[in-house]
């Protein structure tokens, strides 16, 4: 079995951003990636804040501060590892058009052109699996009893979306429908990130940060908060949000 077939599965992504439109200059400031096998069972989870400048957008929603992203890697630095995680997989998101728009824009800005994208949108799939439910992530999760904690954090939303996907697959009577998409993605892996750009991304990492695996490290929110001298656990009231 070739490597693309061995890695066949889903990559669920979620972005937190400075605004709603990459075409209008909005940038990604956090990404969560959850990898699942062909049955939707979670196998890996990854997340990082992203430094895209001092402007972080609606902090009251995503609760990311400029102090945190100041210590985070840029998208260009995280892009090589992100491409490794996504290549050969079906990319899944809730409201996929939003996340795929940011993904493509940020990858192109980082000097990488992705290959064919095979994607699924759990919000659109709700029309089939949850015809009587509202389409928000929270509403879909409530139907299946999925606990959506810390909404509007990329890792939390990606994990909830991955669990929702697993519920869809388990309740589906058509295994061939899912396998056809997995096969198509596995047969169209993305090209590797250019080696010189991988070296450039790695060389831009501060010398105090270990890159033992040869790749620029990702920085989850907890680590970024510690680097910024902020409390490990967020304190104070949160503004109610709707997912």
C-alpha positions in Angstrom: 0.0 0.0 0.0 1.4 3.4 -0.9 1.8 6.1 1.6 -1.2 8.2 0.4 -3.5 5.1 0.9 -2.0 4.3 4.3 -2.7 7.9 5.5 -6.3 7.9 4.0 -8.6 9.8 6.3 -10.0 13.2 7.2 -8.4 16.4 8.3 -10.8 18.7 10.2 -9.8 22.3 10.4 -11.0 25.4 12.1 -9.6 29.0 11.8 -9.9 31.9 14.2 -9.4 35.1 12.2 -9.1 38.9 12.4 -12.3 39.3 10.3 -14.7 37.6 7.9 -13.1 38.0 4.5 -9.5 37.2 3.4 -10.3 39.1 0.2 -10.6 42.2 2.4 -7.4 41.7 4.3 -8.6 39.5 7.2 -5.9 37.1 8.4 -5.8 33.8 10.2 -4.5 34.0 13.8 -5.2 30.5 15.1 -5.8 27.1 13.5 -6.9 23.7 14.9 -6.3 20.5 12.9 -7.8 17.2 13.9 -6.9 14.1 12.0 -9.4 11.2 11.8 -9.4 7.7 10.2 -11.8 6.5 7.5 -14.5 5.9 10.2 -14.1 9.4 11.6 -12.2 8.3 14.8 -9.8 10.9 16.0 -6.1 9.9 15.7 -4.2 13.2 16.1 -4.8 16.8 17.2 -2.7 19.9 16.5 -3.2 23.6 17.0 -1.3 26.9 17.0 -1.7 30.6 17.3 -0.5 32.5 14.2 1.3 35.9 14.2 -0.2 38.0 11.5 0.6 41.5 12.9 -0.6 43.5 15.8 -4.3 43.5 14.8 -6.2 40.5 16.1 -9.8 41.5 15.4 -12.8 40.7 17.6 -11.0 39.6 20.9 -14.4 39.5 22.6 -15.3 36.5 20.4 -12.1 34.5 20.0 -10.4 35.8 23.2 -7.0 36.0 21.5 -4.9 39.0 22.5 -2.1 40.8 20.6 0.3 39.9 23.4 -0.3 36.2 22.7 0.2 36.3 18.9 3.3 38.4 19.3 5.1 35.2 20.4 3.5 32.9 17.8 4.9 31.7 14.5 3.8 33.3 11.3 1.6 31.3 8.8 4.7 31.0 6.6 6.5 29.2 9.4 3.6 26.8 10.2 2.8 26.1 6.5 5.2 23.2 5.8 3.8 21.2 8.7 0.2 22.1 7.9 0.7 20.9 4.3 2.1 17.6 5.7 -1.0 17.2 7.9 -3.5 18.0 5.1 -2.0 16.3 2.1 -3.9 13.3 0.8 -6.9 13.8 3.2 -10.4 15.0 2.8 -10.5 18.5 4.4 -13.5 19.0 6.6 -14.9 22.1 8.3 -18.2 23.5 9.6 -19.0 26.2 7.1 -16.1 25.0 4.9 -16.3 27.8 2.5 -15.1 30.2 5.2 -12.2 28.0 6.4 -11.1 26.9 2.9 -11.0 30.5 1.7 -8.6 31.4 4.5 -6.6 28.3 4.0 -6.0 28.9 0.3 -5.3 32.6 0.7 -2.8 32.1 3.5 -1.0 29.2 1.6 -0.7 31.3 -1.5 0.7 34.2 0.4 3.2 31.8 1.9 4.4 30.8 -1.5 2.6 27.5 -1.8 0.0 26.4 -4.3 -2.1 23.5 -3.0 -3.2 20.7 -5.2 -6.8 19.6 -5.7 -9.0 20.0 -2.6 -11.5 17.3 -1.7 -13.6 18.8 1.0 -16.8 18.2 3.1 -18.8 20.8 5.0 -20.5 19.5 8.2 -22.9 22.4 8.1 -24.1 21.5 4.6 -24.3 17.8 5.5 -26.6 18.7 8.3 -29.3 19.2 5.7 -29.2 15.5 5.1 -28.4 14.1 8.6 -30.2 16.8 10.7 -33.0 18.1 8.5 -35.0 19.4 11.5 -32.0 21.1 13.3 -30.5 24.6 13.0 -27.2 24.5 11.2 -24.9 26.2 13.7 -22.1 24.0 15.1 -23.5 24.2 18.6 -27.0 23.2 17.4 -25.7 20.2 15.4 -23.6 19.1 18.4 -26.5 19.3 20.7 -28.5 16.8 18.7 -25.7 14.2 19.1 -24.9 15.2 22.7 -21.5 16.5 21.8 -20.0 18.7 24.4 -18.8 21.9 22.7 -16.7 23.6 25.4 -14.6 26.7 24.8 -16.4 27.6 21.5 -14.5 29.9 19.2 -11.2 28.4 20.1 -9.9 26.7 17.0 -8.9 23.4 18.7 -12.2 23.1 20.5 -14.3 23.8 17.4 -12.2 21.5 15.2 -12.6 18.7 17.8 -16.3 19.2 18.0 -16.6 19.2 14.2 -14.5 16.0 14.0 -16.9 14.3 16.5 -19.9 15.5 14.5 -18.3 14.1 11.4 -17.9 10.7 13.2 -21.5 10.8 14.1 -22.6 11.5 10.5 -20.5 8.5 9.3 -21.8 6.2 12.0 -25.4 7.1 11.1 -24.9 6.8 7.4 -26.1 3.9 5.4 -23.8 4.5 2.5 -20.2 3.7 3.3 -19.3 3.9 -0.4 -20.1 7.6 -0.5 -17.5 8.4 2.1 -14.9 6.0 0.7 -15.2 7.6 -2.8 -14.2 10.9 -1.4 -11.4 9.4 0.7 -10.1 7.6 -2.4 -10.2 10.8 -4.5 -8.2 12.8 -1.9 -5.7 10.0 -1.4 -5.2 9.8 -5.2 -4.5 13.5 -5.4 -1.9 14.3 -2.7 -0.5 17.9 -2.6 3.0 18.5 -3.7 5.6 18.8 -0.9 6.4 22.2 0.4 9.5 23.6 -1.4 12.6 22.6 0.5 14.1 26.1 0.4 11.0 27.6 2.0 11.0 24.9 4.7 14.6 25.9 5.5 13.6 29.6 5.5 10.7 29.0 7.9 13.0 27.0 10.2 15.8 29.6 10.2 13.3 32.3 11.3 12.6 30.5 14.6 14.3 32.1 17.6 17.4 30.2 18.6 15.9 29.6 22.1 13.2 27.4 20.5 14.0 23.8 19.8 13.3 22.5 16.3 14.6 18.9 16.9 12.3 17.4 14.2 13.6 19.9 11.6 10.3 21.8 11.3 9.3 25.1 12.7 7.3 24.5 15.9 3.6 25.3 16.3 2.6 27.2 19.4 -0.8 26.3 21.1 -2.5 29.0 23.0 -1.4 27.8 26.4 2.3 28.1 25.4 1.8 31.5 23.8 0.1 32.8 27.0 3.0 31.5 29.1 5.5 33.2 26.7 3.6 36.4 27.0 3.6 36.2 30.9 -0.2 35.7 31.0 -2.1 33.4 33.3 -2.3 29.8 32.1 -6.1 29.8 32.6 -8.1 32.7 31.2 -9.9 34.7 33.9 -12.8 37.1 33.9 -16.2 36.9 32.3 -16.6 35.9 28.7 -19.0 37.6 26.3 -21.7 35.2 25.3 -21.1 33.9 21.7 -23.1 32.0 19.2 -21.5 29.3 17.1 
